[in-house]
Amino acid sequence: MLANGMTFEEESLVWLENILPTLAEGFSSLPPNSPAPLDHALMMAALQETAIRLRENYPYFHPLYAGQMLKPPHPIARAAYALATWINPNNHALDGGRASSKMEFEAVQALAAMFGWTTHLGHLTGGGTFANLEALWIAGQIHPRKTILASDQAHYTHRRISGVLQLPFDSVATDPRGRLDLNVLESRLQKGDIGMVVVTLGTTALGAVDPLPEILALRDRFGFRIHADAAYGGYFTLAANLDAEAAESFAALPAVDSIVVDPHKHGLQPYGCGCILFQDSSVGRFYKHDSPYTYFTSDHLHLGEITLECSRAGASAVALWATQRALPLILGGEFAGMLQSCRSAALELYLRLSASAMFIAPIRPQLDIVVWAVNGATVEESSARARAVFDAAAGRDLHLALVLLPRSCFPKNTWPTTVASPQSPTHVQCLRSVLMKPEHLSWIDPIWDRLNAAAEEVLTRTNHSA
């Protein structure tokens, strides 16, 4: 317990101190190699300055931070990552990380099994962006010059990555719940130029889950690849409290061609740790290359031969492997229970918002992301109030996020068109909470109290000024 009553998790430091000698024992046959002495005062001064600088961040680790997709790593991941840095393995090849490469293979195998795959090709990446790049790159190799298609709520990186790869890209509209519109998709597929459809299982704005079973049926007719961008939502395949629609999409994941999931989101890992998985391991032929130097100590296919990235932190693989050993990716397990708590927290907040006259919550959350507007006579007034509530909540140590939502997500009579404003904006500034910490469920009351107080302050102030 720190002087101000704030508690940081410190038990992992004890674990690390106790386990470091075990790591050292593995190298006891080496002759002594004493490290160079360090200037204690100089190091502490640098760390003191570092700690002070880090205090400028938002409190991402605390349940009152309920804004962006930022989740603290699990203590076991933090300790395992730090332990690996004494070796500092590079998982580009077995030479650079013999143990950590094996751990990566095993950790990725567990992720593939979570999605129902017994055979796969996959590896860790620095994050979801690069993982998605590899999925789109493979699609371009298999269907050269064909178009990549995604919804208008899919992550913006798909359009940008397509540009980098010089592949045509197009987007299709979403329904009022932020899910890929099947009628629009089918109409677009009639042109016959689509090489891959990106299906998002957990959009970054709404946490919306695209209707995968129906898109699989369209693949049977039109013959395109399906890539599941489950960077945010993928782990919810283990959650037992999803609505039927979302659960059916996750259950259909074994039939897709590739999957991206980010362990540094719901997988309890430090940044950056993404993962790309291909169902057909023969796509490894596109990665084949000949290195003119090094890496000749193994006859086995190494990670550098099935990735586009070269140097990669072996510590990420070690941390993920240790976390999955402690918290297995199984239905009904402790890890699955954490996801269910996040989902329950989102539903509870949504129900309170829906019952309040101050807010408009148009979409029941499919995962653990809740989006709502602040009541106002016009779109402009509602948006201005949302921005003001955002600031007022931060003043109460409740940190939310802002997101622009299409008006089509709201009932048509929410903001009637008037003579004074015949052409009001097409998008509404809304508030957004990502309730991705399991403890958010037990913190709903403090979150709700602060949100209400912030909204009452704003509405009182704006009503007086009017």
N, C-alpha and C positions, 0 to 999 in steps of 0.2 A: 504494500500500500504506500503510495507516494504521499508527500506532505499535504497536498491539496485534496486528498481523498480519492483521486483518480487511480485506477488500477490498470496497469499493463500486464499482460500475461508474461510471467517470468519463469514458469516451471520448465519451459523448453531450454532455457539457459542452463539449468541444473542437469537436464538430460544430456546436453551437449558436453558439459564439463565431465560428466561421468563416463560418457561413451567414447570420447576422443582417445583415451589410452587403448581401447580395443582396436581402433583403426591403426594406431601406431604399432601395435604388436604384429600386424601383418607385414611389417617392413623391418622387423628386429634383426634380420640377418645382415642388414647393410651396416657398413662402418659408421661410426658416429659422425654426424654432420651438424654441428651446433649452428643455429641461426645467428645472423649478425645481431648484435645488441641494438635495442631500440631506445630512443630517447623518450622515456615515459612522459615527461612533462610536455614535450612537443606533440606526441600522439594524442594525449588527453586534451590539449588545447585545440587541436584540429577536430577532435570528436565533439568537444563542447560547442564549437562553432557550428558543426554539422547539425547537432541536435537542435540548436536554436533556430537554424535555418529551416529545419524540417517542421517546426511548429507553425510555419506559415500555411501548411496544408489544411484542408478540411479534415475533420475527424472521421476518416473513412471507416475506421475500425469500430466505431460506436453505433449502437442501434438508432440513435437520433440522426445519423446520416442515412437518409432514405431517398437519395437522389439518383445518382448515376449507378452504372453497373460496376461497383467497386466493393469487393468482398475480401476481408482479411484472410490470409492463408491460415490453414490449420497449424497449430503448434508443432505437430509431427512433421509437416511439410517444411516449416521454417527451420527446424532443427536439422532435418536430413539435408536440406539445401546447403546450410552452413557447413555441415560435416563434409560434404562433397567438395567444398571450396578448398579444403586443405590439400586435396589431390588436384583439383581444377581440371577435370577430364573434359575432353573435346569429343563429342559424339559424331564427328564427321567420319571417323573410321575406328576400327577395333584397336589400332595402334594407339590412338589418342584417348580411348576410353573403353578398355576391355570389359570391366565390370559394369560400368554405366551403360554401355551399349546393350549388354544382355538384359539389364534392368529395363531399358527402353523397350526392347522387343516384348518383354513380359508385360509391362504396363500397357502398351498399345494393344497387345493381345486381349487383355482384360477389357479394354474399352470396346474393341470389336465384338467380344462376347456379349457385352452389355446390350449391343444392338442386334444380337442374334446371329452374328457371323462366326462360322467356324474356320473359314479360310478368308484371307484378306492380304492386302499389301498396305502398309501404313507406317507412319513415323510421326514424331513430334516436330513442331515448328516453333518459331518465335512468337506465333500468335495466329488468330483466325484469318487475318488478311493474307498472310503468306500461304496458309493452308488452303484457302479458297483459290488463290492464284494457281496452285498446283492442280486443283480440280478442273478449273477452266482451261488450263494449259493442256491437260490430257484430253478434254473434250475437243479442243482445237486440233489435236493430233489425229483423233479418230474421225472427226467430222470437219475437215479443214474448210475454212471460209464460210461455215454455217453460223447462224446467229445464236448468241446466248440470250435467253429470255428469263426475266425475273419480274416480280411484282413491283409496283411503285412504292411499296413499303419494305422491300428487301434492302439490305445494307448497301449504301452508296458505293462501296468498294467494288461491287460486281461490275458496275458500269466502268469504273476507273480501270480495273484490272483488264477488262475486255479491250480497253483502249491501249493499254501497255502491250497486250498480246496481239494487237491489231486484228481482233475478232469483231464482227458486227454485234451490236447489242441493242436490245429493245426491251421496253417494260410494258406491262399490262396493268390495267386498273385493279383495284381491290374492292371488295364489298364493304358495306358500312361497318363491319367489324375488323377491317384491316387485313382480311384474308384474300388471297389471290382469287379473282373472280373467274369462275370456271367457264361461264358463257363467253366472256371476252377472250379467255385463253383458247378455247376451242375455235373461235372465229379466227384468231391470229394464226393458229396452227395450219389452217387451210392453205396458207401460202406454200407450205412444204419446205421452208428454208431454215427450220429450227434444228440446231444440233444438240442443244441442252436446255432444259428448263431447271432453273434454280427454285427449289421449294424451301421456304423458310419455316423452320419449326422454332418459333420464338423470335418475332421481329423485335428490333431494338427499341422502337418507339412504344409499341403496345404489348409486346409479348404474344402477338397473334400467331396462330398455328395454321399454316396452309392446309387445305384438304387433300392430303397425300393419296388416300385410296382412290379418289376420283381422278387424280392426275395420273396415277399408274394405269388406270383404264384407258386414258387418252394416249399414253405411251404405246399401248398395245395396238392402237389404230394408226398412230403417226410416226412411231419409230425414232424417238429422240432419247437422249440420255437424261437421267434425273439425278441432280445433285442436291442433297439435303444440307442446307446451311443450318446446322443445329449448333452453331458456335455458342449461342446463349442457352438455348432450351434443351440441348441434347440429353442432359442427365435426367430430365423429367420423365424419361422412359421408365425410370424406376419408381416414380410417384404413383401411389394407389388412389389419390383423391382428385384426379383430373376429371373434367366433364367428359362425357362419352365421345364427343366429336374429336377433342384433342387426343384422348386415349387411343382412338382408332388410327389417327395419323401416326402416332409413335409406334403402335403395333405394326404398322405397314413398313417401317424403316428397313427391315431385312431385304426388301425387294428393290431398293434404290441402287444406283451405280457407285455413288461416292457419298461420304459423310464428312463434315467438318464439325468438331466439337472443341471447345476451349476449356481445358482443365483450369486455366487461371480465372475462369468465371465461377461456375458452380462446383468445379472440381477441387476447390480449396487450395489452389496452388499460387505461389508468387508469380508475378509477371516475369517473363512472358513464356507462356506454355500453351500452344495450340496443338491440334492433331488432325491430320488428314488420313482418311481410310478409303481404300478402293476395294470393292467386292471381288473384282477380277484381278488376281495377282499378276496376270500376264501383261498388265500395263507397265510393269517394270521394264519392259523392253524399250520404252521411250526414254528412260533415264540412263540407259547404258552409255558409258564413257570410258576412256582409257586415260588414266593419270600418268603423266610422264615422270613422276617422282614419288617416292615414299609409298607407304601403305602396302608393302609387299610381304608382310609377315603372316598373312592369313590367306587361306584358300577359299574362305567363306565370303558370301555376298555381304558387304558391310553397308552401314547406313548411308555412307557417302555415295553409294551406287544406286540408291533409290530415293534420293532427295535432290531438290534443286539448290537448297542451301548447302553451304560448305560447313564452316565452323559453327557448331551449336553447343550450347551449354549442357554438358553432361549432368550438371547439378539439377537441372529441371527434371531429367529422367529419374534421378535418384529420389528427389522429393516426391514425385508422383508415385513411384513404386512403393515407397515407404508408407505413403498415405493410403494407398489401396490395400496394402497388407494390414494396416490397422483398421481401416474402414472399407471392407470389401463392397464391390459394386453389385449388390444382390437385392432382390425384392424382399421387403420386410426387414432389411438390415438397418443399422444405426444411420448410415449415410442416407439411405432412402427416406428415413424418418425426418432428417433435416430438410430435405426438399419438400416433404409434405407440410412441415411447419411453415415454410415460406409461402406455399400455396394457401394455407389456411389463414395466414396473416393478411394476404392480399384480399381474400374473400371477405374477411371481417372489416377491413377498411372500406372496401367497395360497398358493403351493406350499410355502413354508417354514412358514407357520402350520399348514397341513394336516398336515405331517409331525411337528409338535411335540406332545408330550404335555401341554404347559402351556396350549395354546390350542385353541379350537374355531372353525374357519372354515367356516360352513355353506353359503355361497353363492359360487360362482365368479364373480368380477367380470365384468360385461359391458363396463364402460368402464375407469376408472382409480380407482375407489373400492373399498376393501377394508374389510370389517367382520368382527370376530371377538370371541368371548367368551373369558374366562379360565376355565380348568377349575375346577370346584367341585362339591361334593356336591349342592348345592341351587341353585335360581335365586337365592336371596338371597345365598348365599356367592359365587357367580359374579359377581353384580352388585357386591358390596362389593369383591371383588378387582379388578374392572375399574377402579373408581374409584381404588383404591390404586395400581394400575399406572400409571394416567394421571398421578398426582402424582409417582410415582417416576421415570417417564420424563422429565417436565418438569425434574426435578432433575438429569437427565443431558443437558439441552438438546435432548431429543427431544420435540416438541410434537405430540400426537395430539388426537383429539376423542372425545367420548362420544356415544353414540346409543342410544335405546331401540328394541329390536327385538322384534317379536312372537315368542312361543315357537313359533308355527307355522312359523317359518323354520328351526327346528332339527329334527333327527330326533326322533321321539316318545319314544325311550328315553334322551334326553340327560340329563334330570333326572327320574327316576321319582318318582311321587307316593308318599309314605310316610304311615304312620299319624301321625307327628309333624307333617307338613305336608300335609294333604289338599287344601288350596286354596292352592297357591303362586302367585306373581304371574303374570300373563298376558304380561308383557314382561320382557325381560332387558336390563340395562345392558351395553352392548358398547363396545369400542374401535373407532375408525374412522380410516382414513387416506385422504386425498385426494392421490394421487400425481400432481399436475397440472403439476409442473415437469419439463421434459424431462431435467434432470440427476438427477432422482430415480433413474433407472435405474442410474447409476454410483454412487449413494449407498446402495444397498440393503444392502450389508454393514455400514456404520456404523449405519444405522437398525436393522438386525436385532440387532447386538451390543448396542445400548443398550436395545432392547425386551426382549431376553432377560435382561439384567442387572437391569432393573427388575422383571420378573416373578419372577425367582429371589429377589430381595430380599423381595418381597411374600409369596411362597409360604413362604419360610423363616420369616418373621416370624409369619405366621398359623398355620403348623404348630406353632411353638414355643408360641404363646399357647394353642393348643388343648390 
